[in-house]
Structure formats: C-alpha cells, structure tokens
Amino acid sequence: MTQKFRQVFGTGKPVIGMVHFGALPGSPLHDAERGVDGLIESIGKDIEALQKAGFDAIMFGNENDRPYEFEVDAASTATMAYAIGRVRDRISVPFGVNVLWDPMSSIALAAATGAAFVREIFTGTYASDMGPWTPDAGKAMRYRDRLHRRDLALLYNVSAEFAHSLDQRSLPDRARSAVFSSIPDAILVSGQITGEAAALSDLEAVKKVLPQTPVLANTGVKHATVADVLKIADGCIVGSSLKVDGDTWNPVDPDRAAEFMRLARAARGA
C-alpha cells in the first residue's frame, strides 16, 4: 500500500461516496434558474447524507456536465472550487475531486480546495465518445508539484468509461505498466459507463499483478455486490447505487447510503 494512500484512507478498505454536482454554468444541462446556490444546496444535502451513513471519504465530480470535455471550461472548475469552499466547513472526512476528463483541471481544483486525492484518467490512448483521447500523466504530475501538492494522492483509472483502449496490451499489463511508469497511489478498474460494474474477473486480474498497489472498484458497485467486490479490491467508489431509485442523476438517498455502508462494514469485518 502506498504511503499517501495510507495517509489519506488508513489501512482499511475505504468506501468513497460520490457527490455529483448538478450541471455547471456553461454546460448544456445547466439550470440557470436554480443557479450556483442551487448547486451548493444539493451537494450540501448529499455530503450530510454520506457522512451520516459513515462513508470513509467523499469525492466531488461533475458527471452532469455532459457531453464531457478534455479541456474543461474554466468556469466549470471555478464554480466547483467556489461551491466546495462554501461547504468546506461541513466536511468531516477526507475528500477528493474529479473534473471530467481533464487531469490539469482536476489537479488545479484539488490544489484550490485542499482536496486529499484526485481521480482521473492519467494514462493510455483511447477512442472515446468525445473523440481521440491521450492524457499526459507526466504533465499532470509536474503541474501537481508546481502547485506544491506533492502530498496529493493520485487515483489512476486505467479502464476509461465511454471509451475503448487502443492499447493492445491486456488490462493487467496496462495497469502494471502505469504503476511502473507513472507512480500512481492507487489503480481504479471501471465498467463501460457510469454506474456499470467492472467485471470481478478484471479486478482479480489487476490485483493479482499489483499485490502491493491499492486496486479499487471504480464504478457500478451495488448493495448486492459490495461484499464480493471487497473480497478482491482494496476499496471502492460508489455513486449511482446510493441515489434515489438507484438513478445516477438523483440526490443521495440517506436510507440507501446507510444500508450500503452497513453491508460494506459487514464485508470488511468478515
């Protein structure tokens, strides 16, 4: 387990709950009538529900900013920073950020808000719904260091949603190579789109080749599957399963969130 991962999450198997922003100003789905204050009200309620349920950490993401961008509008990052600043005093657990799909904006947002970790696609070459996709891990890590955030933990998603890897190597080989060449603090394994599960066989295969690196399930973990996931993975990130009716775009349901953590604690205890 990497030192930074341990410093942020301890030595257990962390369960990270998603706080999904509503569509931000400048994106097609933004609700101008509710405005920024409406966004802040919504994320505040989700934070309260997740922390009351006992999640180990939370992560802010802009999943509603569809279609996604590789170079995110500065207004999006600025609005997220402002909103997180407004709720910062309500956060009692470690938090992370993810500005889809822009590593540089994610790093900048983390530096501005004091986030403990970042999730992003940092490596690989993909054909995606947004066009050709070639992130630059070296550029992002150097940017992190220039912003004096060497303490920032970087969680590398190596199986990008909404995309197909053009790399012919297997997923375990790509994960192993990313650890060697880019020094991530954890590797994330995803399904095809938001809310879809990563195959347990993929988690097993990646964990087998990376016994010393934290490997987390990044998408689609459900109440019925969290125990099986945590038998293999070193933690998980969960969003859709916690929402009202299990719908990604709905608010967090406090009862669903509490039940998920009850099952996760039981799985970890076992």
Backbone bond lengths (Angstrom), bond angles and torsions (degrees), N, CA, C in turn:
res aa  C-N    CA-C-N  psi(-1)  N-CA   C-N-CA  omega(-1)  CA-C   N-CA-C  phi
1 M - - - 1.457 - - 1.526 109.33 -
2 T 1.333 117.48 131.99 1.453 119.93 -177.51 1.518 110.55 -69.89
3 Q 1.325 115.15 153.17 1.461 120.55 -176.44 1.527 111.43 -62.29
4 K 1.327 117.44 -43.70 1.459 119.56 -178.27 1.523 111.64 -66.96
5 F 1.323 117.36 -38.88 1.465 120.30 177.00 1.520 109.74 -60.39
6 R 1.321 117.05 -43.36 1.463 121.37 179.78 1.528 110.77 -65.69
7 Q 1.329 116.70 -38.82 1.460 119.61 -179.97 1.525 111.57 -65.00
8 V 1.324 117.19 -36.75 1.462 120.63 -178.87 1.516 111.28 -78.55
9 F 1.340 117.64 -46.69 1.461 121.70 -167.67 1.526 114.69 -110.91
10 G 1.317 118.48 -5.12 1.456 119.99 -174.75 1.519 110.85 79.53
11 T 1.321 116.39 -160.19 1.465 120.42 -174.80 1.522 112.97 -104.62
12 G 1.316 117.90 3.01 1.457 120.34 179.49 1.514 112.44 -85.97
13 K 1.327 116.00 -161.59 1.466 122.09 177.16 1.527 107.72 -107.88
14 P 1.341 117.52 96.59 1.464 119.28 -171.87 1.529 113.09 -68.78
15 V 1.318 114.28 144.14 1.458 121.84 171.64 1.523 106.53 -112.54
16 I 1.334 115.20 117.27 1.464 122.71 -173.92 1.526 108.49 -106.74
17 G 1.324 117.25 122.13 1.457 121.76 -179.48 1.519 111.47 -96.37
18 M 1.328 116.11 138.20 1.461 121.57 -178.23 1.527 111.81 -83.89
19 V 1.329 114.70 136.36 1.466 122.91 167.68 1.525 106.03 -110.67
20 H 1.315 116.07 101.33 1.462 121.28 -177.41 1.530 110.10 -87.17
21 F 1.310 115.94 119.72 1.463 119.99 172.33 1.520 110.04 -65.87
22 G 1.323 116.51 147.79 1.454 119.53 163.36 1.512 109.05 -67.07
23 A 1.322 116.70 168.61 1.470 120.36 -178.52 1.527 110.19 -56.30
24 L 1.314 115.28 132.65 1.462 122.15 -174.66 1.528 111.75 -85.91
25 P 1.336 117.90 160.51 1.467 120.62 178.06 1.526 111.51 -53.85
26 G 1.319 115.14 134.54 1.464 120.76 -179.33 1.506 113.74 96.56
27 S 1.356 118.07 -16.36 1.459 119.59 178.57 1.532 109.32 -93.66
28 P 1.337 117.67 154.28 1.472 120.96 -170.98 1.523 114.92 -58.75
29 L 1.325 118.68 -30.82 1.461 121.26 -174.99 1.529 113.30 -94.93
30 H 1.320 117.53 6.04 1.466 120.20 -177.30 1.521 111.59 -61.70
31 D 1.335 115.46 135.11 1.462 122.86 177.45 1.525 108.29 -95.60
32 A 1.337 116.11 96.60 1.458 120.53 -175.70 1.523 112.04 -66.15
33 E 1.327 117.29 -27.51 1.466 119.86 -179.28 1.535 110.91 -67.91
34 R 1.307 117.04 -41.60 1.472 120.14 177.49 1.521 110.69 -74.24
35 G 1.323 116.12 -33.53 1.444 120.91 175.32 1.517 114.01 64.16
36 V 1.343 114.22 -167.15 1.460 120.18 -177.08 1.521 111.06 -68.49
37 D 1.329 117.68 -35.55 1.464 119.15 178.50 1.525 111.41 -62.07
38 G 1.335 116.98 -34.25 1.458 120.14 176.16 1.515 111.79 -65.93
39 L 1.326 116.98 -39.38 1.467 120.95 176.37 1.526 110.60 -60.96
40 I 1.316 115.58 -44.64 1.465 120.26 -178.08 1.524 110.62 -65.08
41 E 1.315 117.07 -40.86 1.460 120.39 177.85 1.528 111.32 -59.54
42 S 1.329 116.20 -43.09 1.470 120.48 -178.17 1.521 112.07 -66.80
43 I 1.332 117.52 -47.12 1.468 118.36 -178.16 1.519 110.14 -68.07
44 G 1.324 117.76 -30.88 1.458 120.09 177.54 1.526 111.90 -62.03
45 K 1.327 116.46 -41.89 1.471 120.31 178.75 1.525 110.84 -66.59
46 D 1.336 117.36 -40.01 1.465 120.04 179.39 1.528 111.16 -66.07
47 I 1.326 116.86 -41.06 1.463 120.24 177.37 1.524 110.59 -58.18
48 E 1.323 115.72 -47.29 1.462 120.72 -179.13 1.532 111.05 -59.83
49 A 1.333 117.00 -44.47 1.467 120.45 -178.26 1.522 111.25 -65.25
50 L 1.332 117.78 -42.76 1.462 121.00 -177.75 1.523 111.55 -68.59
51 Q 1.312 116.60 -41.95 1.462 118.96 -179.49 1.525 111.18 -69.25
52 K 1.310 117.29 -38.36 1.462 120.35 177.44 1.524 111.08 -64.07
53 A 1.338 116.60 -33.14 1.461 121.24 179.18 1.527 112.31 -74.62
54 G 1.336 117.24 -15.77 1.455 120.11 175.91 1.514 115.44 96.69
55 F 1.337 118.55 23.01 1.464 120.03 178.12 1.524 109.91 -64.51
56 D 1.325 115.30 146.75 1.459 121.10 -176.32 1.520 112.44 -75.19
57 A 1.326 116.37 -27.27 1.461 121.97 -179.98 1.528 107.56 -160.35
58 I 1.325 115.84 164.18 1.460 120.74 174.21 1.528 108.83 -127.10
59 M 1.322 115.55 159.50 1.458 119.80 177.49 1.526 109.66 -139.15
60 F 1.325 115.05 131.09 1.454 121.72 177.60 1.525 109.96 -88.71
61 G 1.331 116.66 133.68 1.457 121.16 177.99 1.518 110.62 -142.38
62 N 1.326 115.35 157.16 1.476 121.38 -178.02 1.531 110.75 -108.22
63 E 1.334 115.93 48.10 1.469 120.61 -177.67 1.524 113.58 -56.62
64 N 1.327 117.60 -23.92 1.466 120.06 -178.26 1.526 113.74 -81.11
65 D 1.312 117.74 -4.05 1.475 120.33 -179.31 1.517 111.37 -83.79
66 R 1.320 115.28 55.28 1.462 120.86 179.32 1.526 110.62 -86.80
67 P 1.319 119.28 145.67 1.473 127.96 -10.44 1.532 110.71 -68.63
68 Y 1.329 114.56 147.72 1.454 120.48 -174.47 1.533 111.37 -74.70
69 E 1.342 114.14 163.32 1.467 121.21 -177.73 1.524 110.24 -126.50
70 F 1.323 116.15 152.50 1.459 121.29 173.18 1.527 111.57 -87.90
71 E 1.318 116.45 -27.34 1.463 121.75 173.61 1.523 106.40 -122.74
72 V 1.316 115.42 97.65 1.458 121.34 -169.39 1.525 111.17 -73.07
73 D 1.326 115.23 141.08 1.458 122.22 175.86 1.532 109.35 -53.16
74 A 1.326 116.47 133.69 1.462 120.36 -179.56 1.522 111.77 -57.78
75 A 1.328 117.34 -30.43 1.466 120.45 179.60 1.525 111.41 -62.95
76 S 1.324 117.21 -34.54 1.465 120.73 179.43 1.523 110.97 -64.77
77 T 1.325 116.01 -50.02 1.461 120.37 -179.39 1.521 110.82 -64.49
78 A 1.333 116.62 -41.44 1.466 120.34 -179.97 1.519 111.05 -63.97
79 T 1.338 117.29 -41.18 1.463 120.43 179.82 1.526 110.83 -65.90
80 M 1.344 116.85 -42.15 1.462 119.17 177.42 1.528 110.65 -61.27
81 A 1.330 117.07 -42.70 1.465 120.12 179.83 1.528 110.75 -62.71
82 Y 1.325 116.94 -44.24 1.462 120.86 179.24 1.524 110.74 -62.03
83 A 1.325 116.69 -46.04 1.464 120.73 -177.42 1.528 111.42 -65.39
84 I 1.333 117.05 -44.14 1.469 119.76 178.37 1.522 110.03 -62.84
85 G 1.329 116.67 -38.69 1.461 119.64 176.03 1.515 112.56 -59.83
86 R 1.331 116.50 -36.98 1.460 121.23 -179.62 1.536 112.55 -67.94
87 V 1.346 116.87 -28.10 1.470 119.64 -177.88 1.523 112.36 -107.63
88 R 1.324 116.60 3.28 1.471 120.75 -171.77 1.515 112.36 -55.60
89 D 1.331 117.55 -38.25 1.460 119.58 -176.45 1.528 113.27 -73.30
90 R 1.342 117.02 -6.88 1.464 120.35 177.62 1.526 111.97 -94.27
91 I 1.325 117.24 -7.34 1.461 120.96 -174.44 1.525 109.54 -91.18
92 S 1.318 116.30 123.29 1.462 121.33 -176.61 1.526 113.04 -116.13
93 V 1.330 117.39 4.04 1.470 122.37 178.60 1.525 108.28 -125.53
94 P 1.334 118.65 164.66 1.465 119.49 175.21 1.525 110.74 -58.28
95 F 1.329 116.73 143.95 1.460 118.69 177.48 1.523 110.60 -132.50
96 G 1.335 113.39 152.87 1.455 121.04 177.83 1.515 110.66 -128.15
97 V 1.331 115.54 175.94 1.461 121.12 -178.14 1.520 110.26 -138.68
98 N 1.329 115.40 156.48 1.461 122.94 176.37 1.520 108.05 -152.34
99 V 1.340 116.25 115.16 1.458 122.00 175.94 1.525 106.60 -105.56
100 L 1.316 116.49 106.00 1.465 121.38 -173.72 1.525 110.79 -74.22
101 W 1.312 116.31 136.40 1.465 132.90 -18.50 1.519 107.51 -111.00
102 D 1.308 115.93 65.54 1.460 122.05 -168.39 1.529 109.97 -127.45
103 P 1.340 118.37 98.90 1.461 120.42 -179.32 1.523 113.31 -57.77
104 M 1.331 117.11 -39.44 1.457 119.99 -177.20 1.533 110.67 -65.63
105 S 1.331 117.36 -42.88 1.457 119.95 178.28 1.523 111.24 -67.17
106 S 1.338 116.71 -36.59 1.462 120.00 177.88 1.528 110.89 -63.00
107 I 1.339 116.31 -43.54 1.467 120.36 177.99 1.526 110.29 -63.67
108 A 1.333 116.87 -44.00 1.468 120.78 -179.40 1.525 110.73 -61.89
109 L 1.332 116.68 -42.89 1.456 120.49 179.90 1.525 110.84 -64.01
110 A 1.317 116.83 -41.07 1.467 120.50 178.59 1.523 110.83 -62.49
111 A 1.338 116.28 -42.60 1.457 119.87 -179.98 1.523 111.09 -64.63
112 A 1.339 116.92 -38.88 1.465 121.30 -176.90 1.521 112.54 -71.64
113 T 1.330 117.15 -31.92 1.470 120.45 -172.77 1.517 114.08 -103.07
114 G 1.317 117.61 -10.01 1.452 120.49 -176.23 1.513 113.79 79.79
115 A 1.330 117.17 23.81 1.464 121.14 178.62 1.529 110.11 -61.38
116 A 1.325 115.61 150.97 1.464 121.01 -178.59 1.515 112.36 -90.03
117 F 1.352 117.43 -21.60 1.459 119.69 -177.03 1.522 110.29 -153.00
118 V 1.327 114.23 161.75 1.464 123.43 178.35 1.517 108.50 -130.07
119 R 1.326 116.09 137.62 1.463 121.48 169.59 1.518 107.93 -109.68
120 E 1.335 116.30 134.93 1.461 118.52 178.76 1.530 110.26 -168.74
121 I 1.337 115.38 166.18 1.464 122.46 167.22 1.522 106.70 -85.98
122 F 1.315 117.23 109.36 1.459 121.35 -177.48 1.525 112.81 -105.53
123 T 1.331 116.84 -22.50 1.462 120.07 -173.69 1.525 110.45 -131.82
124 G 1.345 115.89 163.49 1.455 120.95 173.02 1.520 113.27 104.79
125 T 1.329 114.34 175.26 1.462 122.92 175.82 1.518 107.27 -136.29
126 Y 1.338 116.64 127.93 1.466 120.48 -170.29 1.526 111.15 -135.08
127 A 1.336 114.49 150.21 1.459 121.97 162.12 1.521 105.70 -97.05
128 S 1.327 117.29 123.47 1.459 119.84 -170.86 1.517 111.76 -134.08
129 D 1.339 115.25 170.74 1.456 120.70 175.61 1.521 111.46 -61.90
130 M 1.334 116.53 -22.43 1.460 121.13 -178.82 1.517 112.72 -96.44
131 G 1.342 117.54 2.30 1.453 121.63 -177.57 1.512 111.83 108.11
132 P 1.346 117.82 -173.22 1.464 120.94 179.62 1.526 110.76 -60.84
133 W 1.330 114.79 139.52 1.463 120.20 -169.20 1.521 108.71 -132.16
134 T 1.323 117.13 114.99 1.467 121.31 -179.68 1.533 109.56 -137.19
135 P 1.318 118.37 82.10 1.468 120.90 178.60 1.526 111.37 -66.11
136 D 1.327 115.84 161.49 1.459 122.49 -175.27 1.524 108.86 -126.00
137 A 1.330 116.37 96.14 1.467 120.94 -177.31 1.524 111.59 -64.38
138 G 1.329 116.79 -38.47 1.456 119.61 -178.91 1.518 112.11 -62.03
139 K 1.315 116.37 -42.16 1.459 121.08 179.03 1.526 110.58 -64.59
140 A 1.340 116.65 -42.89 1.464 120.93 -178.34 1.530 111.26 -65.70
141 M 1.335 116.93 -42.91 1.463 119.51 -178.06 1.518 111.26 -68.26
142 R 1.328 117.30 -36.67 1.463 119.89 177.32 1.529 110.92 -68.17
143 Y 1.323 116.50 -35.13 1.458 120.95 175.72 1.527 110.30 -64.00
144 R 1.339 116.47 -44.31 1.468 120.68 175.76 1.516 111.15 -54.43
145 D 1.327 116.99 -44.72 1.460 120.69 -177.89 1.527 111.30 -69.48
146 R 1.342 117.19 -36.90 1.464 119.85 177.56 1.525 111.42 -64.13
147 L 1.323 116.87 -29.29 1.459 121.33 178.21 1.534 112.11 -88.15
148 H 1.338 115.84 9.53 1.467 122.79 175.77 1.535 112.03 60.00
149 R 1.354 114.97 43.94 1.460 120.62 178.00 1.523 110.86 -124.68
150 R 1.309 116.44 47.64 1.459 119.96 175.27 1.523 111.92 -60.54
151 D 1.338 116.42 -20.60 1.460 120.80 178.89 1.525 112.54 -77.06
152 L 1.335 118.12 -11.18 1.458 122.51 -175.25 1.528 110.39 -70.66
153 A 1.322 116.81 122.88 1.461 120.91 178.59 1.522 109.81 -80.12
154 L 1.331 116.58 133.64 1.461 122.69 -178.35 1.523 109.42 -109.36
155 L 1.326 115.65 119.29 1.464 122.85 179.02 1.520 108.00 -102.55
156 Y 1.326 116.57 113.18 1.459 123.32 -173.59 1.531 110.49 -93.49
157 N 1.318 115.70 115.75 1.460 120.83 170.69 1.528 108.06 -83.02
158 V 1.322 116.94 116.48 1.469 120.02 -175.50 1.525 113.06 -103.90
159 S 1.333 116.97 3.77 1.472 119.54 175.89 1.531 107.36 -133.64
160 A 1.320 114.28 83.20 1.462 121.63 -169.47 1.526 112.58 -60.68
161 E 1.343 115.50 135.93 1.460 120.05 171.42 1.532 109.41 -72.41
162 F 1.325 115.20 157.01 1.472 122.56 176.99 1.525 112.07 60.64
163 A 1.332 116.64 27.22 1.458 119.16 -173.42 1.524 110.41 -157.99
164 H 1.328 114.50 163.45 1.464 122.14 175.59 1.512 108.12 -126.94
165 S 1.335 116.27 128.29 1.456 119.73 179.85 1.526 110.73 -68.45
166 L 1.321 115.52 131.64 1.465 120.78 175.62 1.526 111.75 -86.01
167 D 1.310 116.42 -4.66 1.460 122.27 176.83 1.526 108.44 -77.74
168 Q 1.309 118.16 126.33 1.454 122.16 -176.13 1.530 113.47 -80.95
169 R 1.311 117.10 -6.21 1.463 119.16 177.19 1.528 110.17 -70.77
170 S 1.312 116.50 157.03 1.461 120.76 178.13 1.528 110.12 -68.41
171 L 1.332 116.34 161.63 1.457 120.59 177.83 1.531 112.00 -57.49
172 P 1.338 119.63 -46.30 1.467 118.39 177.46 1.524 113.12 -59.56
173 D 1.343 116.76 -38.50 1.466 118.89 179.36 1.524 111.01 -67.28
174 R 1.328 117.17 -38.58 1.466 119.60 177.80 1.525 110.94 -66.27
175 A 1.331 116.44 -39.42 1.466 120.27 178.59 1.524 110.87 -65.38
176 R 1.330 115.74 -44.27 1.466 120.36 -179.58 1.526 110.78 -63.20
177 S 1.325 116.08 -40.05 1.456 120.88 179.42 1.524 111.23 -67.12
178 A 1.344 117.18 -39.43 1.465 120.39 178.73 1.520 111.30 -61.79
179 V 1.332 116.64 -38.70 1.457 120.21 179.03 1.526 110.52 -66.33
180 F 1.315 117.04 -40.49 1.463 121.12 -179.63 1.522 111.49 -67.82
181 S 1.339 116.79 -43.76 1.464 120.13 -170.15 1.521 114.37 -92.64
182 S 1.339 117.32 -23.34 1.469 118.65 -169.99 1.525 114.55 -123.26
183 I 1.308 118.12 -7.68 1.461 123.50 173.51 1.534 112.99 57.19
184 P 1.323 119.33 53.46 1.463 120.19 176.59 1.530 111.12 -72.34
185 D 1.323 115.11 160.84 1.458 119.81 176.89 1.522 111.96 -92.04
186 A 1.320 116.90 -14.52 1.465 122.28 172.84 1.521 107.73 -163.31
187 I 1.323 115.75 155.52 1.454 123.15 175.34 1.529 108.32 -111.41
188 L 1.328 116.55 135.76 1.456 122.88 179.82 1.521 109.83 -113.06
189 V 1.330 115.70 139.05 1.464 121.74 178.44 1.522 107.93 -118.30
190 S 1.342 116.12 129.27 1.464 121.77 -171.15 1.511 112.64 -121.33
191 G 1.345 114.42 165.14 1.456 121.71 166.94 1.525 109.88 -85.77
192 Q 1.327 115.89 -169.14 1.465 120.73 -174.18 1.526 113.45 -73.98
193 I 1.344 117.00 -35.51 1.452 120.26 178.75 1.530 108.60 -141.46
194 T 1.329 116.10 169.11 1.459 121.50 177.20 1.525 110.65 -50.85
195 G 1.314 116.79 130.85 1.461 121.61 177.11 1.508 115.06 88.11
196 E 1.344 118.11 -9.18 1.465 121.34 177.46 1.522 109.84 -96.24
197 A 1.312 115.93 138.28 1.459 121.16 -173.03 1.521 112.66 -74.90
198 A 1.329 114.03 146.22 1.465 119.96 165.81 1.522 108.15 -73.18
199 A 1.309 116.65 142.42 1.459 120.05 177.51 1.531 109.69 -63.86
200 L 1.327 116.44 136.24 1.463 119.42 177.41 1.520 111.23 -60.15
201 S 1.326 116.21 -31.36 1.468 119.28 178.39 1.524 111.00 -65.71
202 D 1.351 117.36 -33.81 1.466 120.54 176.28 1.524 110.51 -68.18
203 L 1.333 116.68 -44.12 1.459 119.63 176.85 1.527 111.65 -58.65
204 E 1.327 115.58 -45.19 1.466 120.24 179.89 1.513 111.55 -61.80
205 A 1.327 116.11 -43.41 1.465 119.79 -176.80 1.528 111.43 -66.83
206 V 1.332 117.02 -40.55 1.464 120.19 179.56 1.523 110.33 -69.46
207 K 1.326 116.56 -43.24 1.465 118.92 -179.56 1.523 111.05 -64.62
208 K 1.298 117.57 -33.66 1.470 120.86 -179.53 1.525 111.36 -61.65
209 V 1.335 117.33 -38.75 1.468 119.72 -177.91 1.530 112.10 -88.42
210 L 1.351 116.98 -9.31 1.467 120.52 -179.33 1.537 110.28 -128.18
211 P 1.320 117.63 61.69 1.467 119.73 -176.08 1.518 113.71 -64.76
212 Q 1.343 118.23 -24.25 1.463 121.47 -177.43 1.524 113.52 -98.69
213 T 1.330 117.81 -3.33 1.464 122.00 -177.87 1.520 109.75 -110.27
214 P 1.334 118.99 132.79 1.461 119.54 175.61 1.525 111.57 -58.91
215 V 1.321 116.55 130.77 1.461 123.24 176.85 1.521 107.37 -122.70
216 L 1.330 116.76 121.87 1.459 121.67 -175.79 1.525 110.95 -118.35
217 A 1.333 115.94 147.57 1.465 121.39 170.12 1.522 107.58 -78.90
218 N 1.323 116.68 127.80 1.458 120.99 -170.18 1.526 113.94 -100.29
219 T 1.314 118.45 -23.90 1.464 120.46 -175.81 1.525 110.83 -142.82
220 G 1.333 115.19 155.56 1.452 121.98 166.21 1.511 117.05 69.74
221 V 1.336 118.43 17.46 1.465 119.53 176.75 1.527 107.99 -76.35
222 K 1.316 116.64 129.89 1.459 121.72 -175.18 1.530 110.77 -119.79
223 H 1.318 115.52 168.30 1.452 120.51 178.14 1.535 111.02 -54.91
224 A 1.319 115.47 -40.49 1.465 120.23 -176.14 1.524 113.03 -76.03
225 T 1.327 117.48 -14.86 1.465 120.21 -174.22 1.521 114.25 -116.81
226 V 1.334 118.46 -8.36 1.459 119.46 -173.09 1.525 111.67 -60.56
227 A 1.317 118.65 -36.54 1.466 120.13 -179.89 1.525 110.70 -64.19
228 D 1.333 117.13 -43.50 1.468 120.27 179.51 1.527 110.74 -66.31
229 V 1.331 116.95 -39.34 1.463 120.84 179.48 1.522 110.77 -62.57
230 L 1.323 116.84 -45.59 1.460 120.32 -175.53 1.525 113.24 -74.86
231 K 1.322 117.86 -11.12 1.466 120.07 170.46 1.521 110.87 -69.59
232 I 1.337 115.21 -26.77 1.468 120.92 -175.66 1.517 111.21 -105.52
233 A 1.325 115.80 -52.25 1.460 121.92 -171.21 1.527 111.73 -82.98
234 D 1.331 114.54 162.27 1.462 121.71 178.85 1.521 111.98 -92.36
235 G 1.314 116.92 16.13 1.449 122.90 179.86 1.514 108.96 149.60
236 C 1.340 116.05 -178.40 1.463 119.53 179.24 1.515 110.90 -155.34
237 I 1.318 114.21 159.34 1.459 123.56 173.80 1.519 106.37 -114.59
238 V 1.337 116.60 131.70 1.457 119.38 -174.87 1.518 110.15 -136.73
239 G 1.339 115.92 138.05 1.452 121.45 178.48 1.508 112.66 -134.56
240 S 1.336 116.15 -68.78 1.466 121.40 -171.57 1.522 112.87 -56.43
241 S 1.329 118.01 -40.08 1.462 121.22 -176.08 1.522 112.79 -64.08
242 L 1.319 116.55 -19.00 1.461 121.00 -176.58 1.518 112.42 -91.36
243 K 1.328 116.95 -7.67 1.455 120.94 -172.16 1.529 111.87 -85.54
244 V 1.305 116.51 160.38 1.459 121.78 174.43 1.529 108.80 -54.16
245 D 1.325 116.29 125.54 1.473 123.63 -178.37 1.528 112.92 62.72
246 G 1.329 118.11 14.53 1.462 120.88 -179.30 1.510 113.93 67.81
247 D 1.333 117.20 21.29 1.466 123.24 -177.26 1.524 109.26 -97.06
248 T 1.339 116.57 122.70 1.455 122.44 -176.20 1.514 113.20 -49.67
249 W 1.326 117.76 -35.04 1.468 121.28 -169.69 1.522 112.74 -91.25
250 N 1.328 117.53 0.20 1.459 121.73 178.68 1.530 111.07 -90.59
251 P 1.324 117.73 165.97 1.469 120.34 174.78 1.527 111.29 -67.52
252 V 1.327 116.14 163.60 1.463 121.16 173.92 1.523 108.90 -64.91
253 D 1.325 115.55 134.04 1.461 122.93 175.12 1.528 107.18 -92.15
254 P 1.340 118.86 113.93 1.480 119.93 -176.84 1.520 113.51 -55.53
255 D 1.323 117.56 -36.79 1.464 120.23 -178.76 1.527 111.30 -70.07
256 R 1.332 116.79 -43.06 1.473 119.92 177.87 1.529 110.16 -63.73
257 A 1.334 116.88 -40.32 1.458 120.50 179.88 1.532 110.72 -64.12
258 A 1.323 116.20 -44.08 1.468 119.75 -179.44 1.529 111.44 -64.60
259 E 1.325 116.79 -40.30 1.459 120.20 179.65 1.527 110.87 -67.77
260 F 1.322 117.29 -37.90 1.465 120.37 178.39 1.529 109.72 -60.31
261 M 1.328 116.72 -46.79 1.463 118.64 -178.72 1.517 112.22 -69.36
262 R 1.331 118.20 -30.33 1.470 119.75 174.37 1.526 109.67 -60.82
263 L 1.327 116.38 -44.60 1.465 121.00 179.75 1.524 110.95 -68.42
264 A 1.316 117.23 -38.07 1.461 120.22 -179.80 1.533 110.68 -66.76
265 R 1.321 116.63 -43.31 1.470 119.36 177.73 1.513 111.74 -61.95
266 A 1.341 116.45 -40.15 1.463 119.43 178.02 1.515 111.20 -63.38
267 A 1.334 115.88 -40.49 1.470 120.40 179.13 1.527 111.19 -64.98
268 R 1.316 116.84 -41.97 1.451 119.92 -179.87 1.526 110.99 -69.12
269 G 1.322 115.53 -35.64 1.458 118.73 177.96 1.511 112.53 -66.12
270 A 1.332 115.69 -32.49 1.458 120.18 179.59 1.509 112.04 -74.79
